[in-house]
Amino acid sequence: MIDALALATALHTITSDRQPQPSRSERAATKFLECVIRHESRGNPRAENPHSTASGLFQFVDGTWRHYARRIPAARRYGHASHAPANVQWQVAISAILHGGHGHWRGTGCGYGT
């Protein structure tokens, strides 16, 4: 599992020796997404749903993945979430949360934005 500080580091370009501190919204999103991972993939970044295109840590369906991945340069080359490294999946998931996409995980019972 990636903690909030590691996630903030992954999301920000570090231009100095200072480590970025996660914002309140990043901490809340991280806590929510850790719950989503437990519910959706049990921590397996290569998880594949046999009944849909959902894949990866957060079980993004391909269309939703592509929609949010276009905001993350490192994710643009992956058409399927499970093909992306875990840190890239986290970046896309945080982008989804910060841009109002938490509703995709409403059924998880994790509580963010529900």
C-alpha positions as CSV (number, residue, x, y, z in Angstrom):
1,M,0.0,0.0,0.0
2,I,1.3,3.5,-0.8
3,D,1.0,6.0,2.1
4,A,-0.1,9.6,1.5
5,L,3.4,11.1,1.5
6,A,4.6,8.6,-1.1
7,L,1.5,9.3,-3.2
8,A,2.0,13.1,-2.9
9,T,5.6,12.6,-4.1
10,A,4.4,10.5,-7.0
11,L,1.9,13.3,-8.0
12,H,4.2,16.3,-7.8
13,T,7.4,17.1,-9.7
14,I,10.0,17.7,-7.0
15,T,12.1,20.7,-7.9
16,S,13.9,21.1,-4.6
17,D,15.2,19.0,-1.7
18,R,11.9,19.5,0.2
19,Q,9.4,16.7,0.2
20,P,5.9,17.8,-0.7
21,Q,3.3,17.4,2.1
22,P,0.0,15.9,1.0
23,S,-3.0,18.2,1.0
24,R,-6.1,17.5,3.1
25,S,-7.9,16.4,-0.1
26,E,-5.0,14.1,-1.1
27,R,-5.0,12.5,2.4
28,A,-8.8,11.9,2.2
29,A,-8.5,10.6,-1.3
30,T,-5.7,8.3,-0.3
31,K,-7.6,6.8,2.6
32,F,-10.7,6.3,0.4
33,L,-8.6,4.7,-2.4
34,E,-6.9,2.3,0.0
35,C,-10.4,1.1,0.9
36,V,-11.3,0.8,-2.8
37,I,-8.2,-1.3,-3.4
38,R,-9.2,-3.7,-0.6
39,H,-12.7,-4.0,-2.0
40,E,-11.9,-4.1,-5.7
41,S,-8.5,-5.9,-6.3
42,R,-7.1,-6.9,-2.9
43,G,-3.9,-5.1,-3.9
44,N,-3.3,-6.8,-7.2
45,P,-2.3,-4.2,-9.8
46,R,-2.8,-6.8,-12.6
47,A,-6.3,-7.8,-11.5
48,E,-8.7,-8.4,-14.4
49,N,-12.5,-8.7,-14.1
50,P,-13.6,-11.7,-16.3
51,H,-17.0,-10.1,-16.9
52,S,-16.0,-6.6,-18.0
53,T,-13.0,-4.4,-19.0
54,A,-12.4,-3.5,-15.4
55,S,-8.8,-4.0,-14.3
56,G,-6.0,-2.9,-12.1
57,L,-5.9,-1.8,-8.4
58,F,-9.0,0.3,-8.7
59,Q,-10.9,-1.8,-11.3
60,F,-11.2,1.0,-13.9
61,V,-13.2,0.1,-16.9
62,D,-11.3,0.9,-20.1
63,G,-13.3,4.0,-21.0
64,T,-13.1,5.5,-17.6
65,W,-9.4,4.7,-17.4
66,R,-8.7,6.5,-20.8
67,H,-10.8,9.5,-19.7
68,Y,-8.7,10.1,-16.5
69,A,-5.4,8.8,-17.9
70,R,-5.2,11.5,-20.5
71,R,-4.6,14.0,-17.6
72,I,-1.5,12.0,-16.5
73,P,1.4,11.9,-19.1
74,A,2.8,8.7,-17.7
75,A,-0.6,6.9,-18.1
76,R,-1.4,8.0,-21.7
77,R,0.3,5.1,-23.3
78,Y,-1.7,2.5,-21.4
79,G,-5.1,1.6,-22.7
80,H,-5.9,-0.8,-19.9
81,A,-5.3,0.0,-16.2
82,S,-3.7,-3.3,-15.4
83,H,-1.0,-2.7,-18.0
84,A,0.1,0.4,-16.1
85,P,2.5,0.3,-13.1
86,A,0.9,0.6,-9.7
87,N,2.2,4.1,-9.1
88,V,0.6,5.2,-12.4
89,Q,-2.7,3.6,-11.5
90,W,-2.6,5.6,-8.2
91,Q,-1.9,8.8,-10.1
92,V,-4.9,8.2,-12.4
93,A,-7.1,7.3,-9.4
94,I,-6.2,10.4,-7.5
95,S,-6.8,12.5,-10.6
96,A,-10.3,10.9,-10.9
97,I,-11.0,11.7,-7.3
98,L,-9.8,15.3,-7.5
99,H,-11.9,15.8,-10.7
100,G,-15.2,14.4,-9.3
101,G,-14.8,10.8,-10.4
102,H,-15.3,9.2,-7.0
103,G,-18.8,8.0,-8.0
104,H,-17.4,5.2,-10.0
105,W,-16.6,3.5,-6.6
106,R,-19.9,4.4,-4.8
107,G,-20.8,0.7,-4.4
108,T,-17.6,-0.1,-2.5
109,G,-19.0,1.2,0.8
110,C,-15.8,3.2,1.3
111,G,-17.7,6.4,2.0
112,Y,-15.9,9.1,0.0
113,G,-18.4,11.4,-1.5
114,T,-21.3,9.1,-0.9
